[in-house]
Amino acid sequence: MEKHSLRQIGEESSALIKVAIPAILAQLAQMTLGVVDTLMAGNYSKHALAAVGTGANTFMIVFSLYLGLSFALNPMVSHFNGQGQYKEIGKTFQMGQFIGLIFGIIVFFILRNMEAPLLIMGVTPDIAGLTAEYLHALSWGALSAFLFLALRASNEGLFSTKAIMVCSFCVIPFNILFNSWFIYGGFGVPAMGAVGVGYATSLVWTILFLFLLLYTYKNHRYEHLDIFKNIQWPKWSLVKEYFSIGSPIAVGMFMEVSLFGMIGIMVARYGVDLTGAHQIAMNIATVAFMVPLGLSVAITARVGFWQGKQNYRQMRLAGFCGIGLSVFFQAVSVTLMLLFRHDFVGFYTDNPELINLAASLIFLAAIFQFSDGLQINSAGALRGMKDTKWPMIYMTVAYWIFGFPIGYYLAEHQGLKVEGFWIGIIVGLSIAAVLLLLRFVRRSRQAIIYDLRQ
């Protein structure tokens, strides 16, 4: 196998960055919505902060299953794009909306019946009751959120990340406005605190979906795809491929998100102060994670496009360029988190105890930044190859055979509490990163060798 020249590496890296920067900014904009929710809930009261944090963790456990499924649309669309099968792209867009509709309705009812499960998991009654009310309000936006995810992933497969970025930034003012209105009340609306955050988020999701739907409908570059013409029931072959690719992604993502979500719920047993510190630190770590997550979107699209064209050398190059860029971005992220962790926490609260608690957790978050970036971008490269089953197994083993048990042991039996769980996260992410990277190295090499023998 020939080595790639610096020019080839530069060209592919440039193409990746062109797609990745809008994707990263879109992820950051969407994450900003959660940051705004946390900030405004924290300024209202510590109980509101704890309820919104616990509710967000609970919601993500449910939400992640469909989020992972929707990720299948990116490689499906990018493969069809590389192969020049444009009508299949339109049918894939339609299928994504149909399945998003079904899952959105299911999650609507789940979110309206969460108080009992929260109490069973040990969340204190005062937090559980308020969290359940927050999730009830959030349920009204579930359908729009799921339809948006499907539309977003389909557009990403066509490298249309700029439009998603613009839509995501446009809804931030709406989020601030609705939060202010519903949290504190006014114009005939009573003050609702944490519950108001749920209603505000539902409205924002609806506006976000409508913005992206309008872009997709008006985009002249999509006219030949017939996305809005000849709307039919999804083809079984597309549905089968969708679930074949997406189900392992969904399970793998569920394993990761449920790890963080379950830890968030377990931490809620330690009281309002530790719950708030955990939520603030996790929020900051999640903001940092938006960079590698956005980059992984570009990696999946580029790897999928080149595999569709059966150019396996370029496919491998796209994966490695993306993973290399991730390491660079994570180095910057680690440096900033270590140097300014107290300043970052200060944006969320002026409570000295919370600041010190959260800052100590951010130190641990900085440690797992490299592993987190490496695992999500290696997984993104494998998704571009439609290789999702073994990554699912790797994530399950890393997070639930090693990560959570080690974290639980340190937290509950060694008295480390929140810090013990965070050490478990570090272990789980590190194991997943090594396994996923090694698989991409092997699978991409096998693809090139097989192609050379044909």
N, C-alpha and C positions, 0 to 999 in steps of 0.2 A: 504494500500500500504506500502510495506516494505521500510525502509530507506536503502540507499546504504552505504557500508563500505568504510573506507578510502582507502583500497586497490583498490576497484572498481573505486572510483573517481580518484585515481592516475593512474590506467591503462588506463581509457578512456581519461583523460587529456593528458597522454603521447602519446596515439594514435593520438589525435587531433593535438598536437604540432608537431608530426612527419610529418603530412600532411600540417599543417599550416605554418611552418617556410619557406619551399620552396615557398609556395603560397605567403606569405608576401614578401619574397625577390624578387619574380617575379613581384609583383605589384610595389615594390619600384624601381626595374630596369626599368619597363615600365614608371613609373612616372618620373624617372631620365631623360628619353627622353624629357619629357615636360619641366623639370627644365633646361636642357641644352638649349632647344629652347629659353626659357625665358631669361636665362643668356646671351646667345650670341646675341639675339635680343636687349636686354637692353644695352649691350656694344656697339652695332652698333649705335643706336640712340633711343631717347625717343619715336619718332613716330613709329619706328619699334617695340618697346616693346608694345606700345598701340595697334598696328594693330594685332600682334601675339596674344596678350591677348584677344582682342575682337573677333578675328577669332576663337580662341580655344573655347571660350564660345559659340559662335554661332554654331560651328561644334558639340559641345557636346549636344546641344538641339536636333539636328537631329540624331546624332549618338546614343543617349541614348535609342531611341525606339528599335533599333535592339539589342543593348547591353542587354537590359532587356529580350528580347525574347531569346537570346542565353543562358541566365541563366537557362532556362528550361531544357537544355541538361544535366546539372549536376545531378539534381535529377532523371531525366529519366534514365540516364545511371547507376547511383548508385542503383536505385531500381531494375533494371534488373540484376545488379551484385549480389545484395543480394538474388535475386530469382533464380539465376543460369541460366537465359535466355540469353545466350551469343550471339546467332545469332541476337537477337533483338538489342544488343549493336551495332553490326556492321551496322545494318540498320539505327540505330539512328545517328551514325557518318555520314553516307551517306546523310541522310535527312538534317542534319545541314549544310553540305557543299552546298547542292542544294538551300536551302533557303537563305544562306549567299550570294550566287551568285546573286540571284534575288534582294535582298536588296542593295547589293553593286552597281549594275548597276543603280538603282533608285537614290541612294544618289550621285552618280557621276554627274548626271544631275542637282540635286538640288544645289550642291556646286558651280556649274558654273553660277548660276543666283541669287546671293545673294546681289548685291549692292543695288538694289531698296528696298528690305525689310529692310536693315540696315538703309537707309536714312529715310524710313517711321517711324522706331522706334526711330528716333531722334539722331542717331550717326552723329557726325560732318562730313561734306563732305570729309575733308582731311583724317580722319581715315577710313571712310566708303570705299573710293576708294581703299586705300592700303589694307584694310582687304579683300575686294572682290577679289583682285589679289592674295592674300595669299590663300584664299579658292579655287580659280581656280587651283592653283598649287597643293593644297592638294587633289583635286578631283582625281588625277591620282593614288593615293594610296588607295582610298576608297574600291575597290573590294578586295584587299589583306587584308585590315584591317578587313573586315567583315568575310572573310573566316578564318582568324586567330582566331577571336573571337569564331566562331563556333567550331573550332578544339580545342581551349584551353578549353572551357567549357566541351566538350566531354571527353577530357583527365582528367580533374579535377574530373569527376564522377568516374574514375578508380583510384583515388588517385595519378595520375602521375604528381604531381606538381613539382618534381625535374627537369624533362625535360623542362617544361615551364620556370622554373627559369634559367636554363642554356642558353636556346635560347634567353631569354630576356637580359641577361647580355652580350651575344656575340654581340648583335647589337649596344650596346652603343658606341664602338669605331667608327662604321660606321656612327652613328648619328653625332658625333663630326667632323669626317672627311668631311662628306657631307655638314654639316652646314658651316664649315669654307670655303669650296670650293665655295658653291653657294651664301653665304652671301657676301663674299668679292671678289669673282671672281678669275680667274686664269686658266691656261691651256686651253685657248680658251673660257672660260665661263665668261660672264660679271658679275660684282657685282650686286646682285639682292636684297640685304637687306632682308626685311621681306618676300618677295616672295620666296627667296632662301630657307628660312626655310620650306616653304610648299613643295617645290620639294624634299628637303632632307628627310622630314618626309615620303613622298610617297615612296621613295626608301627604307627607313628603314622598313616600314610596309611590303613591298614586301619580303625583305630578312627574316624578322621575320616569316612570313607565310611559306616560303619555308623551313626554318630550322625545324619548328615544323612538317610540312608535312613529311619531310625526317625521322624524329624520329618516327612518327606514322607508316610509311611504313616499317621501318627497325626493329621495336620492336618485338622480338620473342614472348614476352608475349601476343601479340595481334593476333598471327597467327590464333588461333581458333575462332576469332571474325569475320573473313571474311570481314574486312572493305573495302578492295580493290578488292574483288571478287564478282561476280554476281551483279554488279552495276545496279540498276534498279530505276525506278521512285519511290519516297517515298510512302510507304503504307499510305492510308488515315487514318487509325486508329492512326498511329504515328503522322501524321501531325495534326490531330484533338487534340490529347493530348498535342502536342507541343504548339499549340496556346492557348489551354485551360489553361495550366500552365503559358506559357510565356507572353501572352497578358496582364494579370493583372500586372505581374512583370514589363513589358515594360512601362505600363501606370504609375505605381507607381514610377519607376525610372525616367521616363520623368517628373513627377511632381517635384521630388527632383532636378534633373539636370537642368531642365528649370528654377527652382527657382534661382539657382546659376547663370545660364547663363543669365537670364533676368536681374538679379541684375547687372551682369557684363556689360551688354549692357546699362542699365540705368546709371551706373556710368560713362560710356564713355562720357556722356553729360556734366560732370563736368570738363573736360579738361584733358590734358596730365598728369599732376602731380598726381592728385587724381586717375586717371585710372591706372597709373603705380604703385602707392602705393597699390591699391586694388589688382592688379594682383600679385604683389610680396607676399603680405600677404596671398592671397588665395592659391598661389602656395605652400607656406610653410605649410599651414593648410592641403592642399591636400596630401602632402608628409606624414604628420602624419596620415592621414586617410587611407593610404595604409596598415597599420598594421591591424586595425579592418576589412578592406575590404578583405585582404588575409585570415584572420581568418574565416570570414564568408563563404569563399569557402570551407574550411575544415569542418565547422559546417554543411553546406548543404550536403556535401558528406557523413559524418558520420551519420547524422540523417536519410538521405535517405537510406543508406545501412541497418541500423537497422530496419527501417520501412519495407523495402523490405523483411527482415527476419521475420517480424511481432514480433519483440522483442521490445515492446513499453516501457518497463522500461529502457532498455538500450538507446533507442531513446531519452527519456526524459533526461536521464543522460548526453548524448552527448550534447544536447542543453544547459543545465545549466552549464556544464563544460566550454563550449565555451564562454558563456556569462560572466562567472566568470573570465576567462582568459582575456577577453576584458576589463573588469573594471580595472584589474591590469595593462595592457599595457597602457590604457588611463591615468592612474594616473602618470605613468612615462612620458608620452607625455606631459601632462599638466605642470609638474614640469620643464621639459626642455624648453618648450616654454616660460614660465614665467621668467626663470632665464637668458635665452640667446637670447631673441627676437631681441635685437639690433645687436647681433653678426650674427644671421641668416640672417637678412636683409642686413648686410654688404657684404654678398657673392654676392648679386644681383646688388648693386649699391654703389657708394661712395658719392652720392648726399645727403648732410645732411638733406635737407627738405624731400626727399623721405624716408630716413631712419626713421625719427621721425613719419611721417605719417603712414608708414607701421607697425612700432613697436606698435603704438597705436591700430591698427586693430588686430595685433597678440594677444594682451591682450584679446580682445573679442573672438578670435578664440579659445584660451585656455579654455574659459568658456564653449563653446559648444562641447568640445572634448568628455566628458562623454556621453552626449546625442547622439552624432553622432555615437560613438562606440556601444552604447546600441541599437540604432534603427537598424543599419545595421546587427548586429549579431542576434538580435531577428528575423529580417526579414529572415536571412539566415537559422535559425532553422525552421521557418515556411515554407520556400521553400523546405527544406528537406522533410517535410510532404506533399508537394504539396498543401499547403494552401496559396493561393496567392490573392484571390479576396478581402477579407476583408482588408488585408494589403494595397492593392491599395487604397481602400476607406479611410483608416486611413491617408495615406500619402497625398492624395488629400486634405482632410480637414485640416491636420496639416500645410501643406506648403502654400496652396492657399486661405484657408478661414481665417487662422490666421497669418501665417508667413509673406507672401508678403504684405498683406494689412497693417499690423502693421509696417513693415519696410518702406513701402511707405509713410505712415502717418508721421512717425518720420523723414524720410529723407526730404520729400518735404514740410511738414506743420510745423514741429518743427525745421527745419533748421539744422538737424544733418547730412544730406547728407549721405556719405558712412557709417558712424557709425550707422545711423538709420537703414539702410538696414541690417547691420550685427546683430543688436539687433533683427530684425525680423527673421533672420536665427536661432538665439538662441531659440526663442519662438517656431518656427515650428519644429525644431529637437527635442526639449524637449517633445512636445505633441506627436509626432510620436513615440518616445522612450517608453513612458509610455503605450500607446495603444498597441504597438506591443508586448512588454514584457508580458503584462497582457493576451493577446490572446494566446501566446505560453504556458503560465502557465495553462490556462484553457483547451486548445485543447489537450495538452499532457496528462493532468490528465484524460480527458474524454476518450482518447484512452486506457489508462491503465484500467480504470473502465470497459469499454466495453469489453476488452479482458478478464478480470477476470470473467465476467458474462457468457462468452461463455462456 
